[in-house]
Amino acid sequence: MYLDGIIIVDDKEYNLIHGYYAYKDEKIEINKLDPFSPMEAADEFETLAVAKNSKIEIVLEDKTTNLTVHKWNENGGVEEVLLEDNVLTVPEEEGYYVFEVVGKWKNGETTLVFDLDVK
């Protein structure tokens, strides 16, 4: 019932790591709302090395999903990242970043995570 997501980097697909999710309709309600740290969840994702200003497409199973992306840096700082047609532009600054993708749709929401080492 929760949405799967991938990112596409240089024509290769990578599955995102699930954080929390919630789904509810007339017949069923599912919640996985355990305490969740994007920084810890990123440990499960194989960190990708990417070039500055690279483009990364974010694709969720349900195309009607509204996406919000938060960028976490090594110091724990967080900021919202703007997408253009579900494409993320990698930061200009070198370093390690964790991205939290929040997908919301009519019957629920999900959080997915990936991390990058920007060279």
C-alpha positions in Angstrom: 0.0 0.0 0.0 2.9 2.4 0.4 4.6 4.0 -2.5 7.9 2.8 -3.9 10.3 5.3 -5.3 13.4 5.4 -7.4 15.9 8.0 -8.5 17.5 8.0 -11.9 21.1 9.1 -12.2 23.0 8.8 -15.5 20.2 6.5 -16.8 20.6 4.1 -13.9 17.8 3.4 -11.4 18.3 3.2 -7.7 15.6 2.2 -5.2 14.9 4.7 -2.4 14.9 3.7 1.3 11.4 3.9 3.1 11.0 6.0 6.1 7.5 6.4 7.4 4.2 6.0 5.6 0.5 6.3 6.1 -2.4 5.1 4.0 -6.2 5.2 4.6 -9.2 4.5 2.5 -12.7 3.1 3.2 -11.5 -0.4 3.8 -8.0 -0.2 5.3 -5.7 2.0 7.3 -1.9 1.4 7.5 0.6 3.4 9.5 4.3 3.0 10.0 5.1 6.1 12.0 8.1 4.8 14.0 10.6 7.4 15.1 12.5 8.2 11.9 15.8 9.8 11.2 16.7 10.5 7.6 20.4 10.5 8.5 20.1 7.0 10.0 17.9 5.7 7.2 20.5 6.9 4.6 22.9 4.3 6.0 20.8 1.6 4.2 21.2 3.3 0.9 24.4 2.9 -1.1 25.8 6.4 -1.2 26.1 7.7 -4.7 29.0 9.8 -5.9 27.8 12.5 -8.2 29.1 15.6 -9.9 28.1 19.1 -8.8 25.0 20.4 -10.6 24.0 16.9 -11.9 20.4 16.2 -12.5 18.5 13.5 -10.6 15.0 12.5 -11.5 12.7 11.3 -8.7 10.0 8.9 -9.6 7.3 7.6 -7.3 5.0 4.7 -8.1 1.9 7.0 -8.1 2.4 9.8 -10.6 -0.3 11.9 -8.9 1.9 12.3 -5.8 2.9 15.8 -4.7 6.6 15.8 -3.9 8.6 17.8 -1.3 12.3 17.3 -0.9 14.4 18.2 2.1 18.2 18.3 2.0 20.1 17.4 5.2 23.8 18.3 5.5 26.5 16.6 7.6 25.9 19.2 10.4 22.2 18.3 10.7 21.0 21.4 8.9 18.0 21.0 6.7 16.4 23.0 3.9 13.7 22.5 1.3 14.9 21.9 -2.2 13.0 23.1 -5.3 12.3 20.5 -8.0 11.6 21.2 -11.6 9.3 18.5 -13.1 10.5 16.1 -10.3 14.1 16.7 -11.2 16.6 17.6 -8.5 19.7 19.6 -9.2 22.7 18.4 -7.1 24.2 21.1 -4.9 27.2 23.1 -6.2 29.1 22.6 -3.0 31.1 19.4 -2.5 30.1 17.3 0.5 27.8 14.6 1.9 24.0 15.2 1.7 20.9 13.2 2.7 17.7 13.9 0.7 14.3 13.1 2.3 11.5 12.8 -0.3 8.0 13.4 1.1 5.3 12.1 -1.2 1.7 13.0 -0.5 -1.3 11.8 -2.3 -5.1 11.6 -1.8 -5.0 8.7 0.7 -1.8 9.2 2.5 1.9 10.0 2.5 5.3 8.4 2.5 8.9 9.4 3.1 11.8 8.0 1.1 15.5 8.7 1.6 18.7 8.7 -0.5 22.2 10.1 0.1 24.9 11.6 -2.2 28.5 12.4 -2.0 29.0 15.4 -4.2 32.4 15.7 -5.9 
